[in-house]
Amino acid sequence: MIHTSLFWKNHFEQNLTHKRIDWDISPSITQQEKDQILYSLKAWQLGETSDGAHLLSAVKLYAQKINDQDYIEAVKLFIKEEQKHGHNLGVYIDRIGEKRSRKDLGDTLFRKIRYFNKSMELWTITVIIVESAAQVFYQALSDATNCLLLKSICRDILIDEAHHIKFQNERLYQIFQRKRFYNKAFSIGWYGLLFFGTIHAVWIGHNKAFKAGGVSKKEFMRMMYYKFFHTLKFSHAKFPAIEKLKLADA
């Protein structure tokens, strides 16, 4: 089922009211666990703190083109949820007596690339790939420690990420369905190249944390390929027209 932008706006507004983390729990991470996950924890925390300005710039152009102002508000709330993740991870880093990272090579490269991106399609497939990797990462992060506070933070993120990927998959579907046959084939090729490069960069940068959580390279690649092909399958699915769904929501 494809939901309207208004549905997603309402969903994110409601979801942001949920408080799933018990901050009364004291962090109990061991030094060994820190050594295995701290670099990646700091890097992902930094990545979650973007203000989303460049994404919103592309979203506004796209929303004007398709006459869907609710989409802008939905994406603003989506960004707010990502910033919530960054805030919670940052508080955790503070509470275990570590300093937050101000710069990371992977994050810097990603920010420079998106600075020039005005394509809603490229934004969407990129976010899907990164959010899919985040699902694997935060589960591994949770499994890599016995710290109940960090586990609850990861659980909160994983709940949000499941909806984020659904939100983005639905948008990619709508973008993809507007394309002609040969443009679809060309796009799938580019999706594959972007996917292949991104997942290898993520593994190279964070394999120590993945392994600490029991995720081998083979397992990481298997899970990522499964998620990617689910996205491709979703983009080819048959759904009722968006216009009908809008009338149903009215």
Number of C-alpha atoms within 10 A of each C-alpha: 10 18 15 22 21 18 15 21 20 14 15 22 16 10 15 14 8 9 9 12 17 11 14 7 12 14 17 14 16 12 9 10 17 16 12 21 22 17 18 19 23 21 20 22 25 22 21 22 18 17 13 16 12 16 21 18 15 17 22 19 15 19 15 12 10 9 11 15 16 17 23 22 21 22 22 19 20 23 21 20 21 21 20 16 22 21 16 20 24 22 14 21 20 12 12 14 8 13 11 18 16 9 12 16 10 14 16 12 11 13 14 10 10 15 12 9 15 18 15 21 20 17 18 19 22 18 16 24 21 15 18 22 20 17 21 18 26 25 19 20 26 20 19 23 21 14 17 17 21 26 20 17 20 24 17 18 23 19 13 19 20 13 16 21 22 16 21 20 22 21 21 22 21 16 14 19 14 10 12 9 11 9 12 15 12 10 16 14 12 14 18 14 11 15 20 16 10 17 19 15 13 16 18 11 15 19 21 19 26 26 17 19 21 16 22 15 15 9 13 21 17 12 16 20 16 12 17 20 12 12 22 17 11 16 18 12 11 11 11 9 10 14 9 9 15 14 9 9 10 6
